[in-house]
């Protein structure tokens, strides 16, 4: 399940969520739907987007940067950076 939450630190307010189903939309599509909702419907301009390792993909991270937003996320171990496995960058 993907969630969209606003926080200022101690306070967290859920804004929206999307449920993933086998055979349904990809995690990228769910994540993008939430970001699109935040920007277009809620008119959010976040300082940072924070998400876990299920969601980041080159396509999603590029689109978030195109919005002018910053992000913080974990990457799965099978990801590569500049053609090398991430374990070489620890």
N, C-alpha and C positions, 0 to 999 in steps of 0.2 A: 504494500500500500504506500502510495506517495502522499505526503502531507505538506501543506503550506502553513507555516507558523511564523507569526511576528513575535519578536522578543526585544526587550531592552536590557536583558540580563536576568533579573529576578522574576520578571513577569513574562509569561508566554501565553499568547492568544492564538488558538487555531483559526485559520481563515478558510481553508478548503482541504479536501482530500480526494484522491482517485484510487480506486481499487484495481489491482492487477489480477487478471484471470488467465489461466492457461489457455493458449490459443487466441487470446485477445490482443490488445495493444501492447507494444513493446514498452519496456521501462523508459526508454527515451521519449516516447510519445506521451506517457503519463507525466514525466518531468516537464516536458515542454508545455503541455496543457496547463499545468499549474503556474508556470512562469508567465505564460501568455495571459492567464486570468489575473495574475498579480499586476501585471503592467497595464493591460487594457481595461479591465473592469474596476480594479481597486486603485489604479493610478499610483502604485507603489514605486518608489525609487530607493531600493535598499542599498545600504552601504556594502553588504556582503550577502551572498547566497551560500548556504552551508548544506551539503548533502553527503550521503555515504557512498561507498564504493560500487553500489549497484547501478548508479546513474551516470557517472561521467563518461562521455565519449567525445571524441574530437569534434564531432558535429554539434553536440550540445554545448560544449565549452566555448566554441567559436561563436555560436548564436548568443550566448549570455554576454560575451565580451562585446559583440556588436551592439547590444543594448547599452553598453557603457557600464555594466555591472561587474563587480568583482566576485570571486567565489573561493571557497575553501572546501576541499574534498579529499577523501582518501582514494587511492587508486589500487585496483586489484593487482596482484603480483604478476599476472600475465601481460600487463601493459608494457609498452616500449616507449622510450624517449630517445630521440635522435638515433633510432635504429638499434639501441641497446636495451637490454632488460633493465627494469627499474632497480633490481638488486645491486647493480653497479653504481648507483647514485646515493646509496645510504650513507 
